[in-house]
Amino acid sequence: VADYNAEGDTTGAPVGAFALTPGADTLLSNYTFEITSVPVTVVQPIIISFTAAAGDQVTLNQYFDNAYTLDWGDDSALVDSFAGGSHVYAEAGEYSVTLTSKLTHQARRWTFVAGGTVPLAPTSGTDPTDVVVEALPKMRSFMESDTAAGDAFFASFNRTGKVTALPDGSFDTSAIESVGDDFFRVFNTGGQLTELPDGSFKTGEIATVGEFFFFAFNSSGALTSLPADSFDISGIQEAGVSFFSQFNSWGGQLTSLPIGSFDTSSITVTGLSFFDSFNFQGALLELPAGSFDTSHITTAGRAFFGWFNYAGALTQLPAGSFDTRNISVVDTGGYFFAHFNEGGRLAVVPDSFHWPSLSQADASQQENFVSAFNSPTVFTGTDAEAIIGGCATPVSKRSTFSAVQPGYADVDPNWQA
């Protein structure tokens, strides 16, 4: 009767009403019974285990909104309506904190599970160790519908948090087709999460996204790799502001991306700061074959490549990637290629790496168009015009810069040559 409300979903219609009409030989012959379904919600609790020293005080964040009961796991009194707080463990030992939802259905962001500077951020004493999430609710419990996720769905998850591992089966996003703003924003930023479960973050069905989709994902974070078949974004056609901005930046420890991930070949329009500070001082060494095909993008915002791989570890780009020749509209403001690979290790760029198709007038409005591009020079070539304007085939270069201040797009008539 209650199949329709599996995994906490009580939004469906009742299964039906059934009339029981007993026969004449029974004592119930004068009665008619009607059975209707009653929603029975089962939302899996959040269980976090860790090791604490005597006197350690740990904090859970303020995102729980009085919607949970809390068991600190040390025989202390249950907290009936938890809205964030701290707890001191009198004795050293291994503990499990259990948060149980009080709601019949949770159409809210996933951040409410472990957002902010949690879970288990120490406020005094030593850091809790071996912090592992043992159990998490299913994705559907936090989605707005069967296929839609709201704003900030994973935003701030384990931000500066101590969680190092997650349970099998968590983060199954395979049913999500549309998301709001800030989907992965600052996910594991400064966090100690080192790996994601197999099967997590399958995003191939997502077609509609908001702003800041991957903003600062794993920035200063401990993730070193992503699971196979994760982060397929091939269905996305329009990317909002700061789509990849600061991805794995500021010392992020990701060194590789899975095969088939980050296919941007369907994207035609981007907001500002598309690749701004991507792998800025990050450990990413290579990009997978077929990734970052930008050849279908026609409209871009400012700082498209600004600070890409700044002091980063990337050494080469995949064949066919980063072709911007079809971009004919760029927001004014500049910094399109500014500081690209400045201090970075990128030494080889593919033949596909081209100028956007901007007119001289449009290009002249782009302040700091190539300011500090590839500085100091690492690519083969002697200057920005030979490097960007055709890379491996400099005869196809489109520009000779004549600016008084290098890096400004004050160009000569050979721009479209």
NORQUITA-V457566 format. One record per backbone hydrogen bond with DSSP energy under -1.0 kcal/mol. CO is the residue of the C=O (numbers start at 0). NH is the residue of the N-H. E is the energy in kcal/mol with one decimal. If there is no record, write none. Layout:
co,nh,e
CO,NH,E
CO,NH,E
This chain:
co,nh,e
1,4,-1.6
2,5,-1.3
5,8,-1.4
17,34,-1.7
19,32,-1.5
22,25,-1.5
25,28,-1.2
27,30,-2.1
32,19,-2.1
34,17,-1.4
45,98,-2.9
46,133,-2.7
46,134,-1.4
47,96,-3.1
48,131,-2.5
49,94,-2.7
50,128,-2.2
51,92,-2.4
52,55,-2.2
55,88,-2.6
56,122,-2.3
56,123,-1.3
57,86,-2.1
58,120,-1.8
59,84,-1.8
63,66,-2.3
66,101,-3.4
67,81,-3.0
68,99,-2.2
69,78,-2.6
70,97,-2.3
78,69,-2.5
84,59,-2.6
86,57,-2.3
88,54,-3.4
92,51,-2.7
94,49,-2.2
96,47,-2.5
97,70,-2.2
98,45,-2.8
99,68,-2.4
105,107,-1.7
108,111,-1.6
109,112,-2.6
110,114,-1.2
113,157,-2.5
118,161,-1.3
120,58,-1.9
123,56,-1.5
128,50,-2.6
130,163,-2.7
131,48,-2.9
134,46,-1.8
137,140,-1.3
138,141,-2.4
146,176,-3.4
146,177,-1.6
147,143,-1.7
147,144,-1.3
153,156,-2.1
155,158,-2.2
156,187,-3.0
157,160,-2.3
160,191,-1.7
163,193,-1.5
164,132,-2.2
166,169,-1.6
170,172,-1.1
170,200,-2.6
172,175,-1.6
176,206,-3.0
176,207,-1.5
177,148,-2.6
179,209,-1.3
180,151,-3.3
182,153,-2.0
183,186,-2.1
184,155,-2.5
185,188,-1.4
186,217,-3.0
187,190,-2.2
188,159,-2.1
190,221,-1.6
193,223,-1.4
196,199,-1.7
200,230,-2.6
202,205,-1.7
207,178,-2.4
210,181,-3.2
212,183,-2.4
213,216,-2.3
214,185,-2.9
215,218,-2.0
216,247,-3.0
217,220,-2.5
218,189,-1.8
220,252,-1.9
223,254,-1.9
226,229,-1.5
230,261,-2.5
232,235,-1.6
236,267,-3.1
236,268,-1.3
240,211,-3.5
242,213,-2.4
243,246,-2.1
244,215,-2.5
245,248,-1.7
246,278,-2.9
248,219,-2.3
251,282,-2.2
254,284,-2.3
257,260,-1.9
261,291,-2.5
263,266,-1.5
267,297,-2.8
267,298,-1.5
268,238,-2.8
270,300,-1.2
271,241,-3.1
273,243,-2.2
274,277,-2.4
275,245,-2.2
276,279,-1.9
277,308,-3.1
278,281,-2.5
279,249,-2.1
281,312,-1.6
284,314,-1.6
287,290,-1.9
291,321,-2.4
293,296,-1.5
297,327,-1.9
297,328,-1.6
298,269,-2.2
299,330,-1.8
301,272,-3.4
303,274,-2.6
304,307,-2.3
305,276,-2.7
306,309,-1.8
307,340,-3.3
308,311,-2.5
309,280,-3.1
311,344,-1.5
314,346,-2.3
314,347,-1.2
317,320,-1.7
323,326,-1.8
326,356,-1.3
328,299,-2.7
333,302,-2.2
335,304,-3.0
336,339,-2.0
337,306,-2.7
338,341,-2.0
339,373,-3.6
340,343,-2.3
341,310,-1.8
349,352,-1.8
355,357,-1.7
358,362,-2.8
359,363,-2.1
362,365,-1.7
364,366,-1.3
365,408,-1.1
366,334,-2.2
368,336,-3.0
369,372,-2.4
370,338,-3.3
371,374,-1.4
374,342,-1.4
382,386,-1.8
383,387,-2.9
384,388,-1.4
389,392,-2.4
392,395,-2.4
393,396,-1.9
404,407,-1.3
406,369,-1.4
407,409,-2.0
409,401,-1.7
411,414,-1.7
413,416,-2.0
